[in-house]
Amino acid sequence: MECCEMKRIIIASLLVFVFCAGVFAQTDNLQVLAVVKLKGSEPITLGTLKSRVSMFEKQRNGVKLSVSEKKEVLDSIIDEKLVLQAADKAGITVTDSQVDQAFQNYLSNMAGAPVTEEQFNQMMQKQLNTTLEAFVIEQTGMSLAEYKKQLKQQLIAQNYIVSQKRNELQSLSQVSHDEITRFYNNNQTKFVQPELATLFMVLVPKGNDEAAAKKSADDLLASLKNGKLKKETMIENSKKGETKYQAGYVYAARSEGVAQQLQMTQKEFDDLFDSKLDVFSSVQDKPDQFRFYAVTKKDNTKFLTLNDIVQPNTTITVYKYIENQLALQKQNEALLQVTKDITTELRTGGNLQMNKTGDALDKLLNW
């Protein structure tokens, strides 16, 4: 009997310990580190900080943040809250459609071409066997909805900062002619156009009838060879969406990775550059299409001057490209500087109350 009673006491003690440990952990997370009071009163708890730190550590492949780095994260949360409250006070808003457009622009930059959210999701499923939602969680530690919520806050903060420091941002972002030429002179070897082939290419999707697609490709090739069809006519009809084929010009640079992008073996790619101009290939059988092409122009490797076009079929010169890149770099640097200036101003006048500082804060951040 005494043995059973002792077991009951031990088990009860363990349950009390586990329950209390959970309560203490929750209480720790509810501790208020700071209160932002520019408009209303918004506490920043230890739990909020832990959540943000966890997100950063996930992005760093699990590498833990030091106490000093956690302080930097806390400062960034404080600055974020201050700017958002100031923006709210100033009546700055961002619509959901603006958030969706910004997110779509982000996806398009990653894809290297304009895409919708649904198109990017389909691309992820096809190429990586995953979804956009899973991709966002893996990259940021947030769900898609959470990421868009944070993106909305970032856009609001950015719009507020621009509204307050527009003239200063414009002044700091100016790029001079001397800066452009100096950058070009220091990086001339990077502005090289590799050997380039211009192809007229026709694609016929296989769809649900592979035999019919093959016959269509054979007929199109024959019509081009005997002159019944013209390249430009095919391109125009293709643009209108009135055909079951796609026709247009493709620019192939003789550089690493391009053969794979064109779904060619290395031999097919090398033969392309050795082929004669305006001689059509045979119909090629690819996983989802039949296709054929003719090389219409070849350009040798050359160093680009400031007045040369960066990429074929565009109007952007090397000069303009450098100007845009330097301007973007300066804009980012200027945005960081004016953001720091604004948050420093907002931290005054009783807008911020720090509840934990010094050793007390260090102790809480040492988890």
Secondary structure, DSSP 8 states (H G I E B T S, - for coil): -HHHHHHHHHHHHHHHHHHHHHHHHHHHHT-EEEEE-SSS-EEEEHHHHHHHHHHHHHHTTT----HHHHHHHHHHHHHHHHHHHHHHHHT----HHHHHHHHHHHHHHHHTS---HHHHHHHHHHHHS--HHHHHHHHHSS-HHHHHHHHHHHHHHHHHHHHHHHHHHHHHT---HHHHHHHHHHTGGG-EE--EEEEEEEEEE-TT-HHHHHHHHHHHHHHHHTTSS-HHHHHHHHHTT-SSSEEEEEEEESSTTHHHHTT--HHHHHHHHHS-TT-B---EEETTEEEEEEEEEEE--EE--TTSBSSTT---BHHHHHHHHHHHHHHHHHHHHHHHHHHHHHTSTT-EEES--HHHHHHHH--
